[in-house]
Amino acid sequence: MEVTERTTVAVIGLGYIGLPTAAVLATHGADVIGVDVNEKVVDAVNRGEVPFVEPDLSISVAGAVQQGRLRAETKTPEADVYIVAVPTPFAEGHLADLTFVDAAADGLAERLQGDELVILESTSPPGTTQHMADRILALRPDLSLDGSLGRSIIHFAHCPERVLPGRIMIELITNDRIVGGLTRMAAEKAKSVYESFCQGEIMITDAITAEMAKLVENSYRDVNIAFANELSLISAKLGIDVWELIDLANHHPRVNILQPGPGVGGHCIAVDPWFIVSAVPEEARLIRMAREVNDSTPEHVIGRVVAMAARFKEPRIAALGLAFKPEIDDLRESPACRIVARLAEELPGAQIAAVEPHVTALPRELAGLDNVVLADFEAAVLAADIVVLLVDHAVFKAADKRRLGLREKVVIDTRGAWRWL
């Protein structure tokens, strides 16, 4: 399916993946309609604005809107290609909540006429693309996967995103992609769509393998992060500088240990491994253990802060960073937010100044807490008894530590950014 100016692509979900994908397709020749249930997001996109922080995205969106190649709506339109990029959050018990996928499927089912391509980009448990197809075909029995009984064919594929927040606009173009179809023809058609902008290799497989590949990639990273976080706990018990230990070990030519931190966040690494565990709980023992290690890491940070806070009658705490990684505003599954919320609960007499230079308001889980405020970096540190570095944003690492008086304060550095303080 060659993408031309006459090809209409509807991207359902204008979040961290959907909007960049829509912008890239629009700037590479497609007529793109973005779909989102949030009217504020739709209005922002139609003004050529981006409702979140991602380098270079605003330029692409503004240009595509100005050229008439990108617009946004709240209702699903008719299109040649549908790309579903909606959230797949947790349900109870670490199961996947497919509510948004189902809603997207229902919305586009009534628009199908035959020969359209439906691509699921949302990170999903194995079998979700088939689930989406089954749901749509149940609503539209006049359609089919194979043209049987003279029915029109709808093509279904899965193409998981593989981008890093902060580098999305680069990696959408340069990274290799995996395309899995429910049929070979669907996979070939989806490959052609991504060939319109992707310079990396595009590899074809079946849908369930493509779904699993994304989960495996993030589980691999999660297991390795868990090893680093466990080393941090072991080193603390033994009185060892874990960052020096890792640096020394990494001089071995076949060793590459990652850096420890306060936990794992984001909608990928903190979530995806659980989809494997829920699918095959008896077999996914190592993956489950890694998740448990990383999910418990914030508790160790909380314990350290609470122990230090006992020195002060009414401790003033500067918590530096709320995002799940440096230089972005994405707070999804952020261990830093979890830590701040728990500290506010454990230390009701403390005043906690949360510092996050990439947001203008506290997230919902912190906004209602009486002893947490969003604060300026330098003012928060200067007033603090305890400084907890949770995210190694560049502004924190580059700070004048002497002028801020950090040597006279209790400093808990979870990122190793101030090792030589």
C-alpha positions in Angstrom: 0.0 0.0 0.0 1.9 3.0 -1.3 1.4 6.1 0.7 0.6 9.1 -1.5 -1.2 12.5 -1.2 -4.4 10.6 -1.9 -3.8 8.2 1.0 -5.9 9.1 4.0 -4.4 7.8 7.3 -6.4 8.1 10.6 -4.2 7.9 13.7 -6.4 7.1 16.7 -4.9 8.4 19.9 -2.7 11.6 19.8 -0.4 10.9 22.7 3.3 10.4 23.0 3.3 7.9 20.1 0.2 8.8 18.0 0.9 12.5 17.5 4.6 12.0 16.4 3.5 9.2 14.0 0.8 11.4 12.6 3.2 14.3 12.1 5.8 12.1 10.4 3.3 10.5 8.0 1.9 14.0 7.2 5.3 15.4 6.4 6.0 12.3 4.2 3.1 12.7 1.9 -0.1 11.3 3.5 -3.3 13.1 4.3 -3.5 12.5 8.1 -6.4 12.9 10.4 -5.6 12.5 14.1 -8.4 11.3 16.4 -8.6 11.8 20.1 -11.4 11.9 22.7 -9.8 14.8 24.5 -11.1 18.0 22.9 -8.3 20.1 24.3 -5.8 17.9 22.5 -7.7 18.1 19.3 -7.9 21.9 19.5 -4.2 22.2 20.3 -3.2 20.1 17.3 -5.5 22.0 15.0 -3.7 25.2 16.1 -0.4 23.5 15.3 0.5 23.1 18.9 1.8 20.1 20.9 0.3 19.4 24.3 3.4 17.7 25.7 7.2 18.1 25.6 9.0 16.3 22.8 12.0 17.8 21.0 11.4 18.8 17.3 7.7 17.6 17.4 6.2 21.1 17.5 8.0 22.1 14.3 6.7 19.0 12.4 3.1 19.4 13.8 3.0 23.2 13.0 4.3 22.6 9.5 2.0 19.7 8.7 -1.1 21.7 10.0 -0.1 24.8 8.1 0.3 22.8 4.8 -3.1 21.2 5.3 -1.6 17.7 5.7 -2.7 17.2 9.3 -5.9 17.9 11.2 -7.5 16.5 14.3 -11.1 15.4 15.1 -12.9 13.7 18.0 -14.7 11.2 15.8 -13.2 8.5 13.7 -13.4 9.4 10.0 -13.3 7.2 6.9 -9.7 6.4 5.9 -7.6 4.1 3.9 -5.3 3.2 6.8 -6.1 3.3 10.5 -3.2 3.4 13.1 -4.4 2.7 16.6 -2.0 4.2 19.2 -4.1 4.3 22.4 -3.1 3.5 26.0 -3.0 -0.1 27.3 -2.8 0.5 31.1 -3.0 -2.0 33.9 -6.2 -3.6 35.1 -6.3 -5.3 38.5 -3.6 -7.9 39.0 -1.3 -6.5 36.4 -3.5 -7.6 33.6 -3.9 -5.4 30.5 -6.9 -3.1 30.3 -7.9 -3.2 26.6 -10.8 -0.7 27.1 -9.2 1.9 24.9 -8.3 -0.6 22.2 -11.9 -1.9 22.2 -13.3 1.7 22.0 -11.0 2.5 19.0 -12.1 -0.8 17.3 -15.8 0.1 17.9 -15.3 3.6 16.5 -13.6 2.5 13.3 -15.7 -0.6 12.6 -18.7 1.4 11.4 -16.4 3.4 9.0 -15.0 0.4 7.2 -16.0 -0.3 3.6 -13.5 -3.0 2.5 -9.7 -3.2 1.8 -8.7 -0.9 4.6 -5.6 -1.6 6.7 -5.9 -1.5 10.4 -2.6 -1.3 12.3 -2.3 -1.6 16.1 0.7 0.2 17.5 -0.3 0.1 21.1 2.0 -2.1 23.2 -0.2 -5.1 23.9 -0.3 -8.6 25.3 0.1 -11.5 22.8 -3.1 -12.0 20.9 -4.4 -8.4 21.1 -4.3 -7.8 17.3 -6.4 -10.9 16.8 -8.7 -9.7 19.6 -9.2 -6.4 17.9 -9.9 -8.1 14.5 -12.4 -10.5 16.1 -14.2 -7.6 17.8 -14.4 -5.6 14.5 -15.5 -8.5 12.4 -18.2 -9.4 15.0 -19.6 -5.9 14.5 -19.2 -6.2 10.8 -20.1 -9.8 9.6 -20.1 -8.5 6.1 -16.3 -8.2 6.3 -13.5 -10.9 6.6 -9.8 -11.5 6.9 -9.7 -13.7 3.7 -12.5 -12.8 1.4 -14.5 -15.9 2.2 -18.1 -16.1 1.1 -17.5 -13.1 -1.1 -17.0 -10.7 1.8 -14.7 -7.7 1.6 -11.3 -8.1 3.2 -10.0 -6.0 6.1 -6.2 -6.2 6.7 -4.9 -6.3 10.3 -1.3 -5.8 11.4 0.7 -5.0 14.5 3.7 -2.6 14.4 5.0 -1.9 17.9 6.7 1.5 18.5 10.4 1.3 19.4 11.2 4.9 20.3 12.8 6.6 23.2 11.0 9.7 24.7 13.2 12.7 24.0 14.3 11.2 20.7 11.0 10.1 19.2 11.2 12.3 16.0 14.7 10.9 15.3 14.0 7.3 16.1 10.7 7.1 14.2 12.8 7.6 11.1 16.0 5.7 11.9 15.0 2.7 14.0 14.3 -0.7 12.5 10.7 -1.8 12.7 8.8 -5.0 13.2 5.6 -5.6 11.3 3.4 -8.5 12.1 0.2 -9.3 10.1 -2.7 -11.6 10.7 -2.1 -12.4 7.1 1.0 -12.0 4.9 -0.9 -9.5 2.7 -1.7 -7.4 5.7 2.0 -7.4 6.8 3.1 -6.4 3.3 0.6 -3.5 3.2 1.7 -2.3 6.6 5.4 -2.5 5.6 4.6 -0.2 2.7 3.1 2.4 5.0 6.2 2.5 7.2 8.5 2.5 4.2 7.1 5.9 3.4 9.2 7.4 6.2 11.3 4.8 8.0 14.9 4.5 6.9 15.6 1.4 9.1 15.0 -2.2 8.2 11.4 -3.3 8.3 11.1 -6.9 9.3 7.9 -9.0 8.6 6.5 -11.6 10.9 3.1 -12.7 12.2 1.1 -10.5 14.6 1.6 -12.4 17.8 5.3 -12.6 17.3 5.5 -8.8 16.7 3.5 -8.3 19.9 5.8 -10.5 21.9 8.9 -8.9 20.4 8.1 -5.5 21.9 7.4 -7.1 25.3 10.6 -9.1 25.1 12.7 -6.0 24.3 11.5 -4.1 27.3 11.6 -7.2 29.6 15.3 -7.6 28.6 16.0 -4.1 29.7 13.9 -4.5 32.9 15.9 -7.6 33.9 19.2 -5.8 33.4 18.0 -2.8 35.4 16.8 -5.1 38.2 20.3 -6.5 38.3 21.8 -3.0 38.8 19.2 -2.1 41.4 19.9 -5.3 43.3 23.6 -4.6 43.2 22.8 -1.2 44.7 21.0 -2.8 47.7 23.8 -5.4 48.1 26.5 -2.6 47.9 24.7 -0.5 50.6 24.7 -3.5 52.9 28.4 -4.1 52.3 29.5 -0.4 52.4 30.5 -0.3 48.8 30.1 2.5 46.3 27.8 0.8 43.7 28.7 3.3 40.9 32.4 2.7 41.4 31.7 -1.1 41.5 29.8 -1.0 38.3 32.4 1.2 36.6 35.1 -1.3 37.5 33.1 -4.3 36.4 32.2 -2.7 33.1 35.9 -2.6 32.1 35.5 -6.3 31.4 35.1 -6.6 27.6 31.9 -8.7 27.9 30.2 -6.9 30.8 27.9 -3.9 30.5 26.0 -3.4 33.7 23.4 -0.6 33.7 23.1 2.2 36.3 20.8 1.8 39.3 18.1 4.3 40.2 15.0 4.8 42.4 12.9 2.4 40.3 11.6 2.0 36.8 8.9 4.2 35.2 7.2 5.0 31.9 4.5 3.1 30.0 6.9 0.6 28.6 9.5 -1.0 30.8 7.4 -0.7 34.0 4.4 -2.2 32.3 5.2 -4.5 29.4 6.9 -7.4 31.3 3.7 -7.9 33.3 1.9 -8.7 30.0 4.2 -11.6 29.5 3.8 -12.7 33.1 0.1 -12.6 32.9 0.1 -14.6 29.7 2.4 -17.4 30.9 2.7 -17.0 34.7 4.3 -20.4 35.4 7.1 -19.9 32.8 8.0 -16.2 33.3 9.8 -16.6 36.6 12.8 -14.4 35.9 10.8 -11.7 34.3 8.4 -11.7 37.3 11.3 -11.5 39.8 12.9 -8.6 37.9 9.6 -6.7 38.0 9.3 -7.3 41.7 12.8 -6.1 42.3 12.2 -2.9 40.3 8.8 -2.3 41.8 10.2 -2.5 45.3 13.1 -0.2 44.7 11.2 3.0 45.6 10.5 1.5 49.0 14.2 1.4 49.8 14.6 5.0 48.8 11.6 5.9 51.0 13.2 4.0 53.9 16.4 5.9 53.6 14.7 9.3 53.5 12.4 8.5 56.5 15.5 7.4 58.5 17.3 10.6 57.8 14.2 12.7 58.5 14.2 11.4 62.1 17.0 13.9 62.7 14.7 16.8 62.2 11.6 18.0 64.1 9.9 19.3 61.0 12.1 18.2 58.1 12.2 20.2 54.9 12.7 17.9 51.9 13.6 18.9 48.4 12.6 16.1 46.0 14.4 16.7 42.7 12.6 15.3 39.7 9.1 13.8 39.0 9.4 12.5 35.5 10.3 8.9 34.8 13.5 9.8 33.0 15.6 12.9 32.4 14.7 15.8 30.1 11.0 14.9 29.5 7.7 15.8 31.1 6.3 12.3 31.0 5.2 11.2 34.5 3.6 7.9 33.6 4.4 5.1 36.2 7.1 7.4 37.6 8.9 6.0 40.7 9.7 9.6 41.7 6.0 10.5 42.0 5.4 7.3 44.0 8.3 8.2 46.3 7.1 11.7 46.9 3.5 10.6 47.6 4.6 8.0 50.1 7.0 10.4 51.8 4.1 12.8 52.3 2.1 10.0 53.9 5.0 8.7 56.0 6.1 12.1 57.1 3.0 14.2 57.7 5.0 16.8 59.6 7.5 17.3 56.7 7.3 20.0 54.1 8.2 18.5 50.7 9.2 20.8 47.8 8.9 18.8 44.6 11.0 20.1 41.8 10.2 19.2 38.1 11.4 21.8 35.6 9.4 20.3 32.7 5.9 20.6 34.2 3.9 23.6 35.4 1.6 21.8 37.9 1.8 18.8 40.2 0.3 15.6 38.9 -3.1 14.6 40.3 -1.7 12.1 42.8 0.4 14.9 44.4 -1.8 17.9 43.9 -4.2 17.2 46.8 -1.4 16.6 49.4 -1.2 19.5 51.9 2.6 19.0 52.6 3.7 18.9 48.9 4.3 21.9 46.7 5.8 22.4 43.3 8.9 24.5 43.8 11.7 26.3 42.1 15.0 24.2 42.1 17.4 26.6 43.8 14.8 27.9 46.3 13.9 24.3 47.3 17.4 23.2 47.7 18.5 26.3 49.7 15.6 25.8 52.1 15.9 22.0 52.5 17.3 19.9 55.3 17.3 16.8 53.0 17.8 16.8 49.3 16.7 13.7 47.4 17.9 13.5 43.7 15.4 11.3 42.0 15.8 12.2 38.3 19.2 13.3 36.8 17.9 16.3 34.8 20.8 18.3 33.3 19.9 21.3 35.3 20.4 19.4 38.5 23.7 17.9 37.5 25.0 21.3 36.4 24.1 23.1 39.6 26.6 25.0 41.6 26.7 22.6 44.6 28.8 24.8 46.7 26.5 27.9 46.3 23.5 25.7 47.1 25.2 24.5 50.2 24.7 20.8 49.4 27.8 19.8 51.4 26.0 21.0 54.6 22.8 19.1 53.9 21.7 15.5 53.9 21.9 14.4 50.3 20.4 11.1 49.0 21.5 10.7 45.4 19.6 7.8 43.8 21.2 8.5 40.4 24.9 8.8 41.1 25.0 12.2 39.5 26.6 13.9 42.6 29.1 11.1 43.5 31.9 13.6 44.0 29.9 16.0 46.0 
